[in-house]
Amino acid sequence: MAFFLAQFLTGLANAAALFLVASGLSLIFGVTRIVNFAHGSFYMLGAFIGVTLMEILPGHVGFWGAILLTGLAVGLIGAVVEMVVLRPIYRAPELFQLVATFGVILVIQDLALMIWGAEDRMGPRAPGLRGVWRIFGEPVPKYDIVLIAITPFILFALWYLITRTRLGVLVRAATQDREMVGALGVNQAWLFTSVFALGSALAGLGGALQLPKGGADLLMDFNIIGAVFVVVVIGGMGSLPGAFIAAVLISVLNVFGVTYLPQSTLVLMYVVMAIVLIVRPYGLLGREEVAGEHGQVGAPETPIRPYGPLGMALVAALIAALAIMPVFAEQFVMTLIVDMIIFALFAASLHFILGSGGLVSFGHAAFFGGGAYAAALLVYHTDTPMELAFLFAPLAAGLLALAIGWFCIRLTGVYFAMLTLAFSQLVWSVAFQWRDVTRGDDGLVNIWPAEWLNAPAPFYYFTLVLGVGGIVFLRHVIHSPFGYALRAGRDSPRQAEATGIDVKRVQYAAFALAGVMAGLAGGLFVFSKGSVFPTTLEIGESFDALIVVFLGGVKTLAGGVVGAGFMTVVEDWLTRLEYWRLLLGLVIIAVVILMPEGIVGSLRTLWNRVRHTDEEEVR
């Protein structure tokens, strides 16, 4: 019994920093509706700034003073990020800010590397709190007991701030109806900045508080952000008590999971999140989302029409240029174009459900990697001919999409996105841990094309035909009655239902079709590389596709393709430089701010303005 109590107390201590970070993210999302993936970066900054201040400031006062100063410093940095990066794009499509926060992640990563170096920093012990206390004979670190005691006070302070102060009243009002808050004369810009600074400060405090338990390193941001989002979603987006309950639940379960079922620790919190969302679609203490449609806020978009003669001529010219590329291009260029086509097809499959269906998926890599693994497993274990294995890739991905979509389609918004992420992590864990079948992180290798394709030029044309064909097919589906029904369900679900459209069934079919096309891209990928590893199923792969879709333009048909081409070329060039993450992050932020409709959308708007100006001059 004493051992169980000690484990439980360890979980409660771990929950302290996790709750601080999660509460900050919950506040930010509740008011600004920003899905802030840079929140983990503020946690990392808190750790590095905290350890630096603790080395300078001595004694008890210095240690706790350094924690408070760290919170203030990170809060100030958060305010600057909000004003410089996010404020200019609040009127852009909702979730477009996700791309900007990803750029912030890259910038902060390299800035931290430049300032503090690549070495991990050990956190100092809390003065006066070294050693352990014995509870029923079991040793419990003194600092853990202090963290457990501090956490309720933090929760009470946040509760008092939200419920008993003017700022709290404005925050709660903005969470319910931020348009009405603006109509009442409240300066929304400064309200958003204040809330973002407070949320960032809480993340910084969390990073500093955990220093005696963990230290500081450059991977902290990615290591914490998944758990933070899981906590916020389980508790209910925008609910501080929910975040507290979820932080305790996840932290305690992780401690017991490490002890009794270590294989589960990679996905345990995602399993819990999936169960909670299936039972309670809006989290433990959350409420149904009433914010704008993800990716579709703002003025109604112009109805999408097929390309006219000029557009078709440009597309034909591009395909012709790609077709003659092997005649004069080097093998490296052909390989780069193959990668670009595969990534464009993958991004187009995500853009199909995001742009036309309003379904934001954080786990689309499950179908890309699932298709790749399906083909590779047949070749590796049964020597199946490449042609049959390749055909199995989109089929297996489609079946996987049908299974995952059955649970996810009933949800909306961020809850839908996070449930797709949970299932994606489950698929990744299977590939990573089922070594007897998938070989784990060693991957499946020597998965090469058939003899008639095992040369650069034949495989290039094979990829060109199937990749471009898949993208064109998706465009035709968008212009079909099915595509119009899908967009109707996105723009006005109630009216669509009233006209006889089964919105959820249409979305379910679209989700499955997107999985099939992502699996087709995965099949091309595995035979182009000759191998597949669990990294093709990771969260980062899904976010890469999301980023290129938003960069290209979510409200355009060509957005995913153009974004994929843009990112492939830019990454290939920048990754040769030392601080390439910093430069890539600045490029992403610049594109987001200067082209809030995406590359294609902004160019289209510019072209329309020029054309209208010319018409007026003629008149």
Secondary structure, DSSP 4 states (H G I P E B T S, - for coil): -HHHHHHHHHHHHHHHHHHHHHHHHHHHHHHH----TTHHHHHHHHHHHHHHHHHHS-HHHHHHHHHHHHHHHHHHHHHHHIIIIIGGGTTSPTTTHHHHHHHHHHHHHHHHHHHH-SS-BPPPPPTT--SEEEETTEEEEHHHHHHHHHHHHHHHHHHHHHHHSHHHHHHHHHHHHHHHHHHTT--HHHHHHHHHHHHHHHHHHHHHHTHHHH-B-TTHHHHHHHHHHHHHHHH-TT-HHHHHHHHHHHHHHHHHHHHH-GGGTTTHHHHHHHHHHHHSTT-SS-----SPPTT--SSPPPPP----HHHHHHHHHHHHHHHTHHHH--HHHHHHHHHHHHHHHHHHHHHHHHHTT----S-THHHHHHHHHHHHHHHHHH---HHHHHHHHHHHHHHHHHHHHHHHTT--HHHHHHHHHHHHHHHHHHHHH-HHHH-GGG-EE--PPPGGG-SHHHHHHHHHHHHHHHHHHHHHHHTSHHHHHHHHHHH-HHHHHHTT--HHHHHHHHHHHHHHHHHHHHHHHHHHHTEE-GGGGSHHHHHHHHHHHHHH-TTSSSHHHHHHHHHHHHHHHHTTSTTHHHHHHHHHHHHHHH-TTHHHHHHHHHHHHHHHHHHHHH-
